[in-house]
Each structure stands twice: as structure tokens, then as C-alpha cells.
Amino acid sequence: MLFRIRPHSDAPIFVQVADAVRTELCAGRLGLGDRLPPAREVAAALNVNMHTVLRAYQDLRDEGLLELRRGRGAVITEAGDRLRSLDDDIRALTAKAAALNIGPDTLSALVKEASHVPE
């Protein structure tokens, strides 16, 4: 798994790491029972503190997406595997937007706007 961080982003690094895992889950590149790389390895590869990566893993655990097991590491749970279904929804949305001549930037703005609407 490849983690990418944007050093100049306003988002904290632990949030970027957790978002990278969520992206991999949604895209179906990670699934039930898959193991994430050890926090120490990820931290070394990203040149960040190991506790930053652990914070991301703990947040994902708190969301129910990961199970942290001593000696076994971070393992994707059933809840994490269910994020995979978003990929089909995203592909359908982008296809519909393209058919309506709505570009990626406009679609992104619409999604961001919709996510901030109170229920």
C-alpha cells in the first residue's frame, strides 16, 4: 500500500494517512482481513513520527474500520470492507455527471457543498 502525504496541506498528517486507508478501502484495493503495514514502516517511509501513524490507525479502529491486534498488526474489518461499495456509487455518479457535461471540479464542488448541508 502506498501512502502519500501533502506536506503543505492544512490537514494534519495523521488525517492524511487515515484518508489514504479509506481511499484504498473505497477503491477495493484493501478488503476484509488485509493487513496494513506496521506503523513503524509507514512512519519511516513518510519520514514522520511513528505516533502520527499510530494515531491514524487508532482513529480508523475507533471508526470500526480496523482491528488492532498485538503481534498481528492492523487488520481490515468487515465494516472497512463495506466501504468498497462506495466505489460503484462513485463510478455511477461520475458517469452521470460526465453524461450531463459536469466536469470533475464542478462535481467535486457539488459533493463538498452537499456534505456540509445540515440534515
C-alpha positions as CSV (number, residue, x, y, z in Angstrom):
1,M,0.0,0.0,0.0
2,L,1.3,3.4,-0.9
3,F,0.7,6.3,1.5
4,R,1.0,9.8,0.2
5,I,1.1,12.9,2.3
6,R,0.9,16.5,1.2
7,P,3.4,18.4,3.4
8,H,1.8,21.8,2.6
9,S,-1.8,20.6,3.3
10,D,-3.8,22.1,6.1
11,A,-4.9,18.6,7.1
12,P,-2.8,17.0,9.8
13,I,-0.6,14.1,8.7
14,F,-2.5,11.5,10.7
15,V,-5.7,12.6,8.9
16,Q,-4.0,12.2,5.6
17,V,-2.8,8.7,6.5
18,A,-6.3,7.7,7.6
19,D,-7.8,9.2,4.5
20,A,-5.3,7.2,2.4
21,V,-6.5,4.0,4.0
22,R,-10.2,5.0,3.5
23,T,-9.4,5.7,-0.2
24,E,-7.8,2.3,-0.6
25,L,-10.9,0.7,1.0
26,C,-13.4,2.6,-1.1
27,A,-11.4,1.7,-4.3
28,G,-11.4,-2.0,-3.4
29,R,-7.6,-2.2,-3.1
30,L,-8.0,-3.2,0.5
31,G,-10.5,-5.6,1.9
32,L,-11.6,-7.8,4.8
33,G,-8.6,-9.4,6.6
34,D,-6.0,-7.4,4.7
35,R,-3.2,-6.1,6.9
36,L,-1.8,-2.6,6.9
37,P,1.9,-2.1,7.0
38,P,3.4,-1.7,10.5
39,A,3.2,1.8,11.8
40,R,7.0,1.9,12.2
41,E,7.5,1.1,8.4
42,V,4.9,3.7,7.3
43,A,6.5,6.3,9.5
44,A,9.9,5.6,8.2
45,A,8.7,5.7,4.6
46,L,6.9,9.0,5.1
47,N,9.6,10.4,7.4
48,V,7.2,11.1,10.2
49,N,6.9,10.2,13.8
50,M,5.5,6.6,14.4
51,H,2.9,8.0,16.8
52,T,1.5,10.0,14.0
53,V,0.8,6.8,12.1
54,L,-0.5,5.1,15.2
55,R,-2.9,8.0,15.7
56,A,-4.3,7.4,12.2
57,Y,-4.6,3.7,12.8
58,Q,-6.3,4.3,16.2
59,D,-8.8,6.7,14.6
60,L,-9.6,4.1,12.0
61,R,-10.0,1.5,14.8
62,D,-12.4,3.8,16.6
63,E,-14.4,4.1,13.4
64,G,-14.6,0.3,13.3
65,L,-12.6,0.0,10.0
66,L,-9.6,-1.6,11.6
67,E,-8.8,-4.1,14.3
68,L,-5.5,-3.6,16.0
69,R,-4.1,-6.9,17.3
70,R,-0.9,-7.3,19.2
71,G,1.5,-9.3,17.1
72,R,-0.8,-9.3,14.1
73,G,-1.0,-5.5,13.4
74,A,-3.8,-3.5,11.8
75,V,-6.3,-5.7,10.0
76,I,-9.3,-4.5,7.9
77,T,-12.6,-5.4,9.5
78,E,-16.0,-6.2,7.9
79,A,-17.0,-2.6,8.4
80,G,-13.9,-1.5,6.5
81,D,-14.7,-3.9,3.7
82,R,-18.2,-2.4,3.3
83,L,-16.6,0.9,2.2
84,R,-15.8,-1.0,-1.1
85,S,-19.4,-0.5,-2.2
86,L,-18.8,3.3,-2.4
87,D,-16.6,2.7,-5.5
88,D,-19.6,1.6,-7.5
89,D,-21.6,4.6,-6.3
90,I,-18.8,7.0,-7.1
91,R,-18.3,5.5,-10.6
92,A,-22.1,5.8,-11.3
93,L,-22.1,9.4,-10.1
94,T,-19.1,10.4,-12.2
95,A,-20.6,8.7,-15.3
96,K,-23.9,10.5,-14.8
97,A,-22.0,13.8,-14.3
98,A,-20.0,13.3,-17.4
99,A,-23.2,12.5,-19.4
100,L,-24.5,15.8,-18.2
101,N,-21.3,17.6,-19.1
102,I,-20.5,18.3,-15.5
103,G,-16.7,18.4,-15.1
104,P,-14.7,16.9,-12.2
105,D,-14.1,20.3,-10.5
106,T,-17.8,21.2,-10.6
107,L,-18.8,17.7,-9.4
108,S,-16.3,18.0,-6.5
109,A,-17.7,21.4,-5.5
110,L,-21.2,19.9,-5.5
111,V,-20.2,17.0,-3.4
112,K,-18.4,19.3,-0.9
113,E,-21.4,21.5,-0.8
114,A,-23.8,18.6,-0.2
115,S,-21.6,17.2,2.6
116,H,-22.0,20.5,4.5
117,V,-25.8,20.6,4.3
118,P,-27.4,20.1,7.8
119,E,-30.0,17.4,7.9
